[in-house]
Amino acid sequence: MSTARLMVAGVEPSPVLDLVAGALLAGFGEQRPVRPILLGLDLSLWRLVYNVSARSPRVLDPVLFAGDVAKELCDAWAQKMDLALFIAVPPFVERWEGVSGSRPCDVAVAVDAPVVLVVDARERGASAAAALMGSRVMAKRAEIGGVIVVGADESPAAVELMEALRRDVGLPLLGRVPPQLSEQFVRQHASSAGKARTISPGSKRSASESLCQEAAGYLDLHEIEAIARRCGYVPSAPRRLLTCPSQGGRVSVAVAWGPPLQPLGLENIDVLQAMGVELVPLNLAKDRELPSNVDGVFLAGQIDEREIDAFAANKALQEELRAAISDGLPAVAMGGGALLLLQRLADSRGRAYDLVGVLPAEAELIETYDRPLYVRGTATRQNPFDEGSHVLYELFDLEFSLLEQGSFAYQVSASAEPHDPPQAEGFVVKRCLATTLSLSFATSPQLATRFLSVMRFLQGR
């Protein structure tokens, strides 16, 4: 992997990391190919990055991806890019969910990426410099190219901090974002959490995105880019996952997008593309019918409950999906995609929607999580595509009401305690696998392979 690489990470947990990440993407602009790669998943940060970046972000989840799989994904994501920008969700020296090797400082070494550290200086003094120095000691082999200070004002504490950075830390200052801008961003970003632009890349920027654009003017982008190009050469990872099978004819899959789905888990799309699948976009809000001659349907992503009415009003497409799945069209629906197939869904504000109705259940959306909750799921014998046991994750809390007993897709162990029985999760309807949990084709490639095999088998009938 010879693409220029850079990691931006916070010294401590702070929302100002989001501002700096957005500022870097806004500053590098739409004309320069930059691939944002989040290390860990935080929904508010992901939404901001998705909106600001000209290229859709990917998520390197240490719980899901490790070893050769992680290397292969990073290598593929960086291809044809000028820069791979790694954005660390956990602080620089902290693990993601306790996973060994998941500290941003360790990942930076693994991909040989120089690091820019972000210091939150709002109402802080020398203690912020001490945290930075401690991070340098604990990071050991990681190359730290410089530091960006956010929120330092003219107070004695801020003056002490800047003096300590110059006197004791010895790292280049790559930017100093003023406190007025950072405080406004923190307020705006918190209030806009949950919003995502999914249709028009040219739509008007939100207040948070405009503040990122303004903050870019306070960064030394020329020097930051020079630091990114100091990265070393990393040998290309062998392609085992992202490979195209030589046998079989062309298979096309309708891929749902647009409100109310936000396109998380895009490595699933990468895997399908690598397998030679033709991906046909299906706009959930505007299309009135399925694309002609598709062999399957893929519905996945995070649901934006503020946009459910856009799909709920599209009764023609709902009827098309209901009929196609009932007739046995192969389908995989995960996360928010599975919710769209319910009989009825009530959002957290109490508004209820009649939806596709192919699953024998209705649900109420209680809460959306900023970060995933992980469980281990074992595919049932009724599962049409998946097999074995692997990690899945959820991003919302639901209260289900089963309308009739059906076939379940997984047995899920929500606890490590041996006396806690596994819980049934997900639905199987004909050749449709639907689960409100999310899983990755990258960690369960047999799911994608069997999905493809079933579609090819039906082509031959």
C-alpha positions as CSV (number, residue, x, y, z in Angstrom):
1,M,0.0,0.0,0.0
2,S,1.9,3.1,-1.3
3,T,-1.0,5.6,-0.8
4,A,-0.2,8.5,1.5
5,R,-1.6,7.8,5.0
6,L,-2.3,9.8,8.1
7,M,-4.0,9.1,11.4
8,V,-5.8,11.8,13.4
9,A,-6.5,10.9,17.0
10,G,-7.5,12.6,20.2
11,V,-5.3,12.6,23.3
12,E,-8.5,12.2,25.4
13,P,-12.2,11.6,24.6
14,S,-13.5,14.9,23.2
15,P,-16.0,16.1,20.5
16,V,-13.3,18.4,19.1
17,L,-11.8,15.4,17.3
18,D,-14.9,15.4,15.1
19,L,-14.3,19.1,14.3
20,V,-10.6,18.5,13.3
21,A,-11.5,15.4,11.2
22,G,-14.2,17.3,9.4
23,A,-11.8,20.3,8.9
24,L,-9.2,18.1,7.4
25,L,-11.6,16.5,4.9
26,A,-13.1,19.9,4.1
27,G,-9.7,21.4,3.6
28,F,-8.4,18.7,1.3
29,G,-11.5,19.3,-0.8
30,E,-13.6,17.3,-3.2
31,Q,-11.1,17.4,-6.0
32,R,-8.5,15.4,-4.1
33,P,-9.3,11.7,-3.6
34,V,-9.2,11.1,0.2
35,R,-10.7,8.0,1.8
36,P,-11.8,8.5,5.4
37,I,-11.5,5.3,7.5
38,L,-12.9,5.4,10.9
39,L,-11.2,3.2,13.5
40,G,-14.2,2.1,15.5
41,L,-17.7,3.4,15.0
42,D,-19.3,6.5,16.4
43,L,-22.5,7.4,14.7
44,S,-22.3,11.2,15.1
45,L,-18.8,11.2,13.9
46,W,-19.6,8.9,11.0
47,R,-22.5,11.1,9.9
48,L,-20.3,14.2,9.9
49,V,-17.6,12.5,7.9
50,Y,-20.1,11.1,5.5
51,N,-21.5,14.5,4.8
52,V,-18.2,16.4,4.6
53,S,-16.2,13.9,2.6
54,A,-16.4,13.5,-1.2
55,R,-15.8,9.8,-0.7
56,S,-17.9,7.5,1.4
57,P,-16.2,6.6,4.7
58,R,-15.4,3.1,5.7
59,V,-15.3,1.7,9.2
60,L,-12.4,-0.5,10.4
61,D,-14.1,-2.2,13.4
62,P,-11.4,-4.0,15.5
63,V,-14.1,-6.2,17.0
64,L,-15.1,-7.5,13.6
65,F,-11.9,-7.2,11.6
66,A,-8.4,-8.3,12.6
67,G,-5.3,-9.7,11.0
68,D,-5.3,-10.4,7.3
69,V,-9.0,-9.3,6.9
70,A,-8.2,-5.8,8.3
71,K,-5.1,-5.5,6.1
72,E,-6.9,-6.5,3.0
73,L,-9.8,-4.1,3.6
74,C,-7.5,-1.2,4.4
75,D,-5.4,-1.9,1.3
76,A,-8.6,-2.0,-0.9
77,W,-10.0,1.1,0.6
78,A,-6.8,3.1,0.0
79,Q,-6.5,2.1,-3.7
80,K,-6.8,5.0,-6.2
81,M,-6.7,7.5,-3.4
82,D,-4.2,10.3,-2.8
83,L,-4.7,9.9,0.9
84,A,-6.1,7.4,3.4
85,L,-7.2,9.4,6.4
86,F,-7.6,7.2,9.5
87,I,-9.8,8.8,12.1
88,A,-9.5,7.2,15.6
89,V,-12.7,7.0,17.6
90,P,-11.0,5.8,20.8
91,P,-8.3,8.1,22.3
92,F,-4.8,7.5,21.0
93,V,-3.6,5.0,23.6
94,E,-6.9,3.3,24.4
95,R,-8.3,0.1,23.1
96,W,-11.6,-0.3,21.2
97,E,-13.8,-2.6,23.3
98,G,-10.7,-4.1,24.9
99,V,-9.5,-5.7,21.7
100,S,-5.8,-6.4,21.6
101,G,-4.0,-4.4,19.0
102,S,-6.8,-1.9,18.6
103,R,-5.2,1.1,20.2
104,P,-4.9,3.8,17.5
105,C,-1.2,4.0,18.2
106,D,-0.8,0.3,17.4
107,V,-2.9,0.6,14.3
108,A,-0.9,3.6,13.1
109,V,2.3,1.4,13.4
110,A,0.7,-1.5,11.6
111,V,-0.3,0.7,8.6
112,D,2.8,2.8,8.9
113,A,0.8,6.0,9.2
114,P,2.2,9.2,10.8
115,V,-0.1,10.7,13.4
116,V,-1.5,14.1,14.1
117,L,-2.8,14.4,17.7
118,V,-5.7,16.7,18.7
119,V,-5.6,18.4,22.1
120,D,-8.8,19.8,23.6
121,A,-7.6,23.0,25.3
122,R,-11.0,24.3,26.3
123,E,-10.6,25.6,29.9
124,R,-7.5,23.6,30.4
125,G,-3.9,24.4,30.9
126,A,-0.7,22.4,31.5
127,S,-2.7,19.2,32.3
128,A,-3.6,19.0,28.6
129,A,0.1,19.1,27.8
130,A,0.8,16.4,30.4
131,A,-1.8,14.2,28.8
132,L,-0.1,14.7,25.4
133,M,3.3,13.8,26.9
134,G,1.9,10.7,28.5
135,S,0.4,9.6,25.2
136,R,3.8,10.0,23.5
137,V,5.4,7.8,26.1
138,M,2.7,5.1,25.9
139,A,2.6,5.1,22.1
140,K,6.3,4.1,21.8
141,R,6.9,3.3,18.2
142,A,4.2,5.5,16.6
143,E,5.5,8.4,14.6
144,I,3.8,11.6,15.8
145,G,4.1,14.3,13.2
146,G,2.5,17.2,15.1
147,V,-0.3,18.5,17.2
148,I,-3.5,20.5,16.6
149,V,-4.8,22.6,19.6
150,V,-8.5,23.3,19.8
151,G,-10.1,25.9,22.0
152,A,-7.1,27.7,23.5
153,D,-8.0,31.2,24.4
154,E,-6.0,34.1,26.0
155,S,-6.5,32.9,29.6
156,P,-3.5,32.2,31.9
157,A,-4.2,28.4,31.7
158,A,-4.2,28.5,27.9
159,V,-1.0,30.6,27.9
160,E,0.6,28.0,30.2
161,L,-0.5,25.2,27.9
162,M,1.0,26.8,24.8
163,E,4.3,27.4,26.7
164,A,4.4,23.8,27.9
165,L,3.8,22.6,24.3
166,R,6.7,24.7,23.0
167,R,9.0,24.1,26.0
168,D,8.4,20.4,27.0
169,V,6.6,18.6,24.2
170,G,8.7,19.4,21.2
171,L,6.1,18.7,18.5
172,P,5.2,21.0,15.6
173,L,2.0,23.0,16.0
174,L,-0.1,22.2,13.0
175,G,-3.1,24.3,13.8
176,R,-4.8,26.3,16.5
177,V,-8.6,26.4,16.2
178,P,-10.1,29.3,18.3
179,P,-12.5,28.7,21.2
180,Q,-15.4,30.6,19.7
181,L,-15.5,28.2,16.7
182,S,-14.9,25.1,18.7
183,E,-17.7,25.9,21.2
184,Q,-20.1,26.7,18.5
185,F,-19.3,23.4,16.7
186,V,-19.8,21.3,19.9
187,R,-23.2,22.9,20.3
188,Q,-24.2,22.5,16.7
189,H,-22.9,19.0,16.3
190,A,-24.7,17.8,19.4
191,S,-28.0,19.3,18.2
192,S,-27.7,17.9,14.7
193,A,-26.9,14.3,15.7
194,G,-29.0,11.9,13.8
195,K,-29.2,13.9,10.6
196,A,-27.5,12.6,7.4
197,R,-27.6,13.7,3.8
198,T,-28.2,10.6,1.8
199,I,-29.5,11.9,-1.6
200,S,-27.9,15.0,-2.9
201,P,-24.1,15.5,-2.5
202,G,-24.7,19.1,-3.5
203,S,-27.3,19.9,-0.9
204,K,-26.7,22.9,1.5
205,R,-24.1,22.3,4.2
206,S,-25.3,22.0,7.8
207,A,-24.0,24.4,10.4
208,S,-21.5,21.7,11.6
209,E,-20.1,21.2,8.1
210,S,-19.8,24.9,7.6
211,L,-17.8,25.2,10.8
212,C,-15.5,22.4,9.7
213,Q,-14.9,24.3,6.5
214,E,-14.1,27.4,8.6
215,A,-11.8,25.4,10.9
216,A,-9.8,24.2,7.9
217,G,-8.5,27.7,7.5
218,Y,-6.8,27.4,10.9
219,L,-4.8,24.2,10.0
220,D,-1.5,24.0,8.2
221,L,-2.8,21.7,5.5
222,H,0.4,21.9,3.4
223,E,2.5,20.7,6.3
224,I,-0.1,18.1,7.3
225,E,0.0,16.7,3.8
226,A,3.7,16.6,3.8
227,I,3.6,14.6,7.1
228,A,1.2,12.1,5.5
229,R,3.6,11.5,2.6
230,R,6.3,10.5,5.1
231,C,4.6,7.1,5.5
232,G,6.5,4.0,4.5
233,Y,5.6,1.4,1.9
234,V,3.4,-1.3,3.2
235,P,3.2,-4.5,1.0
236,S,-0.1,-5.1,-0.6
237,A,-2.2,-7.6,1.3
238,P,-3.0,-10.9,-0.4
239,R,-6.6,-10.9,-1.9
240,R,-8.5,-13.7,-0.2
241,L,-11.7,-12.0,0.6
242,L,-12.1,-9.4,-2.1
243,T,-11.8,-11.8,-5.1
244,C,-14.0,-12.4,-8.0
245,P,-15.0,-16.0,-8.6
246,S,-14.3,-17.2,-12.1
247,Q,-17.3,-19.4,-12.6
248,G,-20.9,-18.5,-13.0
249,G,-22.9,-15.9,-15.0
250,R,-23.7,-12.3,-14.2
251,V,-25.8,-11.7,-11.1
252,S,-27.5,-8.4,-10.3
253,V,-28.7,-7.2,-6.9
254,A,-30.9,-4.3,-6.1
255,V,-29.2,-2.3,-3.4
256,A,-31.5,-0.1,-1.3
257,W,-30.3,3.5,-0.6
258,G,-31.7,6.9,0.3
259,P,-34.0,7.9,3.1
260,P,-34.6,6.4,5.6
261,L,-31.4,4.3,5.2
262,Q,-28.0,5.6,6.1
263,P,-25.3,3.5,4.3
264,L,-23.3,2.0,7.2
265,G,-21.3,-1.2,6.7
266,L,-20.1,-0.4,3.2
267,E,-17.6,-3.2,3.3
268,N,-20.6,-5.4,2.4
269,I,-20.9,-3.5,-0.9
270,D,-17.1,-3.8,-1.4
271,V,-17.4,-7.6,-1.0
272,L,-20.4,-7.9,-3.4
273,Q,-18.6,-5.8,-6.0
274,A,-15.4,-7.9,-5.6
275,M,-17.5,-11.0,-6.2
276,G,-18.6,-9.6,-9.6
277,V,-22.1,-8.8,-8.6
278,E,-23.8,-6.0,-10.6
279,L,-25.2,-3.5,-8.0
280,V,-28.4,-1.8,-9.2
281,P,-29.5,1.2,-7.0
282,L,-33.0,1.1,-5.5
283,N,-34.1,4.5,-4.2
284,L,-36.5,3.8,-1.4
285,A,-38.2,7.1,-1.4
286,K,-38.6,7.7,-5.2
287,D,-38.6,4.4,-7.1
288,R,-42.0,2.9,-7.5
289,E,-40.9,-0.6,-8.5
290,L,-37.9,-2.9,-8.3
291,P,-35.3,-2.7,-11.1
292,S,-36.1,-5.1,-13.9
293,N,-34.4,-8.5,-14.0
294,V,-32.6,-8.3,-10.7
295,D,-31.7,-11.6,-9.0
296,G,-31.8,-10.4,-5.4
297,V,-32.3,-7.5,-3.0
298,F,-29.9,-6.1,-0.4
299,L,-31.3,-3.8,2.3
300,A,-28.8,-2.6,5.0
301,G,-27.8,0.4,6.9
302,Q,-28.8,2.5,9.9
303,I,-32.3,3.9,9.9
304,D,-33.0,7.6,10.2
305,E,-36.3,7.7,12.0
306,R,-36.8,11.3,10.9
307,E,-37.0,10.1,7.3
308,I,-39.2,6.9,7.7
309,D,-42.3,8.7,6.3
310,A,-40.5,9.0,2.9
311,F,-40.5,5.3,2.5
312,A,-43.8,4.7,4.4
313,A,-45.6,6.8,1.7
314,N,-44.1,4.8,-1.1
315,K,-46.8,2.1,-1.1
316,A,-46.1,1.0,-4.7
317,L,-42.5,0.0,-3.8
318,Q,-43.6,-1.6,-0.6
319,E,-46.0,-3.8,-2.5
320,E,-43.3,-4.7,-5.0
321,L,-41.0,-5.8,-2.2
322,R,-43.7,-7.7,-0.4
323,A,-44.7,-9.7,-3.5
324,A,-41.1,-10.4,-4.6
325,I,-39.9,-11.6,-1.2
326,S,-43.1,-13.7,-0.8
327,D,-42.5,-15.2,-4.2
328,G,-38.9,-16.3,-3.1
329,L,-36.7,-13.6,-4.5
330,P,-33.4,-13.9,-2.5
331,A,-33.0,-11.1,-0.1
332,V,-30.7,-10.0,2.7
333,A,-32.0,-7.3,5.1
334,M,-29.8,-6.1,8.0
335,G,-30.1,-3.5,10.7
336,G,-32.4,-0.7,9.6
337,G,-33.1,-2.6,6.3
338,A,-34.9,-5.3,8.3
339,L,-37.0,-2.8,10.1
340,L,-38.5,-1.7,6.7
341,L,-39.9,-5.2,6.2
342,L,-41.9,-5.2,9.4
343,Q,-45.7,-5.0,9.5
344,R,-45.5,-1.8,11.5
345,L,-42.9,0.3,13.1
346,A,-43.3,3.1,15.8
347,D,-40.5,5.5,16.2
348,S,-39.1,6.9,19.4
349,R,-41.5,9.9,19.1
350,G,-44.5,7.6,19.1
351,R,-45.3,8.0,15.3
352,A,-46.3,4.7,13.8
353,Y,-45.9,3.6,10.2
354,D,-47.3,0.7,8.1
355,L,-44.4,-0.8,6.2
356,V,-43.7,-3.7,3.8
357,G,-45.3,-6.3,6.1
358,V,-43.4,-9.4,4.9
359,L,-42.1,-10.1,8.5
360,P,-44.6,-11.4,11.1
361,A,-43.8,-8.8,13.6
362,E,-44.1,-5.1,14.6
363,A,-41.8,-3.1,16.7
364,E,-41.2,0.2,18.6
365,L,-37.9,2.0,18.2
366,I,-36.9,2.9,21.8
367,E,-33.4,4.3,21.5
368,T,-30.5,4.7,19.0
369,Y,-27.0,4.1,20.2
370,D,-24.0,6.2,19.2
371,R,-21.7,3.1,19.4
372,P,-22.4,-0.5,18.6
373,L,-23.4,-3.2,21.2
374,Y,-21.8,-6.5,20.2
375,V,-23.3,-10.0,20.6
376,R,-22.4,-13.4,19.3
377,G,-25.0,-15.0,17.0
378,T,-25.2,-18.6,15.7
379,A,-27.1,-19.2,12.5
380,T,-30.1,-21.5,12.8
381,R,-30.7,-24.4,10.4
382,Q,-33.5,-22.4,8.8
383,N,-31.1,-19.6,7.9
384,P,-31.0,-19.6,4.1
385,F,-27.5,-18.1,3.7
386,D,-25.6,-17.9,6.9
387,E,-24.0,-20.6,9.0
388,G,-21.8,-20.9,12.0
389,S,-21.2,-18.4,14.8
390,H,-19.8,-14.9,14.6
391,V,-20.0,-11.4,16.0
392,L,-23.0,-9.2,15.2
393,Y,-23.8,-5.7,16.5
394,E,-26.9,-3.6,17.2
395,L,-27.3,0.2,17.0
396,F,-30.8,0.5,18.4
397,D,-33.1,-0.8,21.1
398,L,-36.4,-2.3,20.0
399,E,-39.5,-3.6,21.6
400,F,-40.8,-6.4,19.5
401,S,-44.3,-7.8,19.2
402,L,-44.5,-11.1,17.3
403,L,-47.8,-11.5,15.4
404,E,-47.2,-15.2,14.6
405,Q,-44.6,-17.8,15.1
406,G,-42.1,-18.0,12.3
407,S,-38.7,-19.2,11.5
408,F,-35.8,-17.4,13.2
409,A,-32.5,-16.6,11.7
410,Y,-30.1,-16.6,14.7
411,Q,-29.7,-17.7,18.3
412,V,-28.0,-14.8,20.0
413,S,-26.0,-14.9,23.3
414,A,-26.3,-11.5,24.8
415,S,-24.4,-12.5,27.9
416,A,-21.3,-14.6,28.6
417,E,-23.1,-16.2,31.6
418,P,-23.6,-20.0,30.9
419,H,-27.0,-20.0,32.6
420,D,-28.5,-17.3,30.3
421,P,-30.3,-19.0,27.4
422,P,-29.7,-17.7,23.9
423,Q,-32.4,-15.6,22.4
424,A,-34.1,-16.0,19.0
425,E,-33.3,-13.2,16.6
426,G,-34.1,-12.3,13.0
427,F,-36.6,-13.8,10.6
428,V,-36.5,-16.2,7.7
429,V,-39.2,-15.8,5.0
430,K,-38.8,-18.0,2.0
431,R,-35.3,-17.0,0.7
432,C,-35.2,-13.8,2.8
433,L,-32.8,-13.4,5.7
434,A,-33.8,-10.4,7.9
435,T,-32.1,-9.4,11.1
436,T,-32.2,-6.2,13.0
437,L,-28.6,-6.8,14.0
438,S,-25.8,-5.9,11.6
439,L,-23.2,-8.3,10.4
440,S,-20.4,-8.1,7.9
441,F,-19.7,-10.1,4.8
442,A,-16.0,-9.6,5.6
443,T,-16.3,-11.7,8.7
444,S,-18.9,-14.1,7.4
445,P,-18.0,-14.4,3.7
446,Q,-20.0,-17.7,3.5
447,L,-23.1,-15.5,3.8
448,A,-22.2,-13.6,0.6
449,T,-21.1,-16.7,-1.1
450,R,-24.3,-18.6,-0.4
451,F,-26.4,-15.6,-1.3
452,L,-24.6,-15.5,-4.6
453,S,-24.9,-19.2,-5.1
454,V,-28.7,-19.2,-4.5
455,M,-29.2,-16.4,-7.0
456,R,-27.1,-18.2,-9.6
457,F,-29.0,-21.5,-9.0
458,L,-32.3,-19.7,-9.5
459,Q,-31.0,-18.2,-12.8
460,G,-30.5,-21.7,-14.1
461,R,-34.1,-22.8,-13.5
